[in-house]
Amino acid sequence: MEAIKIETGKSVALMRNDIDTDQIIPKQFLKNILKTGYGIHAFYDWRYLKESGRPNPDFILNKPSSKGATILVTGNNFGCGSSREHAAWAIKDWGFKVIIAGGYSDIFYMNCTKNGLLPIVLPQAARDILAKATPEETITVDLEHQKVKYYDREFAFDINPTWKEKFINGIDDIDLTMSHEQEIEAFEAQIPSFG
């Protein structure tokens, strides 16, 4: 997992509440078993015109100014709906590293943390200010000090210390397990063979 200590980047504001996982990545795109290749289909029904299949020029992610954005600022109850892990994969594959929302479904939140996508919870007033950032401006997420910075404004956020440590050190559950490899091998060596 890629470490995130400080992320300074452009942002995209998608200020809608209750964006569910089917809106993030529709079910017809869940055929791939890899974690990549989903970004092109992220928010598909909003990004593409139903009649022609062409990109919707009015949707924020299709605007040239959104290219290269790494921070998504959004509404309340983000990632509700089904438990599909593909939703986190799609957002990360599009290029986002951080999501700032008013809240998340529990399963989506955990899927983000396990896939290197940092989910931050901030109140509406803070997100309203961040949503005004122009494409030329950046937002800084300082995970170590648990602050989101935009010009002279700072917004503190909470995060579970375990997840904070994993993000800062760039380790996932597999890395954590493998750090105990010698102990696992020693335990396995004590198991009698019945062959």
N, C-alpha and C positions, 0 to 999 in steps of 0.2 A: 504494500500500500504506500502511496506517495505521502510523504510527511506534509502537514500543513501547520506552520507556526504563525506566519504572517502572510495573508493573502491581500494584495493590493491590486485591484482590477476594476474594469468597467462593469457596470451593472445593467440589468434589464429589469424593469418593473412590470410585473404581471399581476396587478392588484385585483384579483378575483378570489372570492372565498369558496371553500368546498371543491377545490380542483381535485377530482378523484383520479385513481390510477388508470382508469380506462380513457380519460382525457389526456393523461400524460403519455400513455402508450397503448393504443387500441389493441384488442385481443388478436386481430388478424396478423399482427407482427410478432407474435410470441413463439415463432417456430424455431428460432435460432437458439442454440444452447450455450453459445459464447456470450460474454459480457459486452461485446463490441458490436457495432453495426446498427445500433438502435437509435442513435442520435438523429439520423435523417427522418425518422418517423415520430420523433418526440412532438407531442401536441398536434398530431397529424390532422385531426378534423378541423383545427383552427388554422393550421399553417397552409393547408391546400384547399383550393376551391373544389367543391363537390362536382360541379358540371364538367370542368376541364382537367382537374388534377394538377393544375398549375399552382405555383405558390401564390398565396393570398397577399397582395402587396400591402394590405392594411394591418396585417398581424405583426406584432412587435418583433418576433424572432426572424422575420423575413426582411426586415429593414437593414440596409448595409451598416447602419450605426450599431447594430447589435452584435455584429461579427466580432469575435474575440472576447466577448463578455464572460466573466468567470463567476459573477455573483448574481443570483436570482432573488429579487425582492418580491414577495407575494403576500397573499391574504391569509385568512384563518383556515384551520382544518385542512392543511395541504396534504395531499397523498392519501385522502380517505378512500374508502371503497375496498377493493380486493387486496389480497396480500402479495400480489405479483412483484417479485424482486426486480423484474424487468423495468419497472418505472424508475427506480434509482439508477439502473444501468443506462437508460435512455437519457436522463438528465445529465449524468456524468459524461456520457459519450458525446453529447452535444457540445460540451466544453465547460459546463458549470463545475465549480469546485465547492461553492458555498450556497446554501439556500437560507434566506432570512424570511421567516413566516411568523404568523401569530400563534401557530400551533400546528401539530402534525398528528396523524393517526399513529398509534404506538408501533404498529408493524412497519409502516413506511419509515418512521424515524430510525428504527433498528436496522432496516435494510440500508439506509443511507450510511449509518455509522460503520456497518460491516463492509461497505464498498467504497470507503474513502471519500464520501460526499458529506461535508460538514453541515448539519442542520442546526440553525440558531433560531431561538425564539426571542422576539422583541415585541413590545406593545405597539398598538396601532399608531400612536403619535410618532414614535421613532421611525416606523416604516413609512409613514406619510412623508417625512422629511427625506429619507433615503430615496424614495420613489421619484423625487424631483431631480436627482442627479442627471446631468446631461451626458451624452456620449463622450464628451471631452473630459469629463470629471471622473475621479476614481473614489472608491470606497476602500477602506483598509479594515480588515478583520484581524485583530491581534488576539490569537487564541491563548497565548501564554498569560496575558493580562485580562483576558475575557472582555474585550472592548471592541465595538464597531466604531470606526472613526470616519467622519465626513466633514472636511474643513475643520472648524473649531468645535464641532459637536462630537460628543462621545456617548455611546450607549453601552452600558454594562449588560452582560448576559451570563446566565448560568449554564453549566454543562457538568455532567457526571465526571468526576475526577478520573475514572478508569478510561472513559472515552477520550478525554482530553489528553491523557498520557499516550494513548495509542495513536492519536492523530499527530501529536507533536513528534513522536518517535517513528512514525510511519510503519507501525506494526499492526497486523490484523490477527484474527484468532489463530490462523495457521502458524504465523510467525511465533505467537505466544506459546503454542503447543510445541513447536520445534525447539524453543529455548530450553525445553525439558527433555530433549532427546536422550541424553545420557541416562537420566533417571528412568525413562521409559524402557530403554534397552536393558538396563540393569534389572528392572522388574520382569521383563519378558524372559530374561536369561534364567530366572528362578522358576519359571513355569515348567513342570515336568513334561517330557516328550512321551507320547503314547504311540509312537510309530514303529 
